[in-house]
Amino acid sequence: MTFDHTTVGDVHVLAPKKNLVGKDETQDLLAAVDDLASKGSPKIVVDLGKISYVNSVGLGSLVRARTTCNNREGWFRLARVGNRINAIFLVTKLVLVFDTFETVEEAIEGKTKSA
């Protein structure tokens, strides 16, 4: 499997093990999101802490996964986004699209730390 999958309550945490560049790792992640969405309103956190790069295909897949969750009245959040991936989000303005969190726990709760 190209990602780890854990469940915390009704929240699914998917953690890719390889950079999201359009190969099996990207296809597997999308298939998992589609499968979870087919069962109801998915609550999904993608933990990007183990990867350092996402190309345009990977970005498109993350956007599609978010749309899938929102269309099923669920939610999609990203956790542990590294500097390199965050820079890509800034340049592409996807920082305005994704809900990102410093930790998986914050993503599950939907809260950011107070300043």
NORHUJO-V631137 format. One record per backbone hydrogen bond with DSSP energy under -0.5 kcal/mol. NH is the residue of the N-H (numbers start at 0). CO is the residue of the C=O. If there is no record, write none. Layout:
nh=(NH NH)
co=(CO CO)
This chain:
nh=(3 5 7 8 10 11 12 12 13 13 14 14 15 16 17 19 20 25 26 27 28 29 30 31 32 33 34 35 36 37 38 39 41 43 43 44 45 46 46 47 47 50 54 58 59 60 61 62 63 64 65 66 67 68 69 70 71 71 72 73 74 76 77 78 79 80 81 85 86 87 88 89 90 91 92 92 93 94 95 96 97 98 99 100 106 107 108 109 110)
co=(14 12 10 6 7 42 5 10 11 44 3 12 13 1 1 52 18 22 22 23 24 25 26 27 28 29 30 31 32 33 35 36 39 41 74 11 76 13 44 45 78 47 19 54 55 56 57 58 59 60 61 62 63 64 65 66 67 68 69 68 41 43 98 45 100 100 79 81 82 83 84 85 86 87 88 89 88 88 92 93 93 75 97 77 102 103 104 105 105)
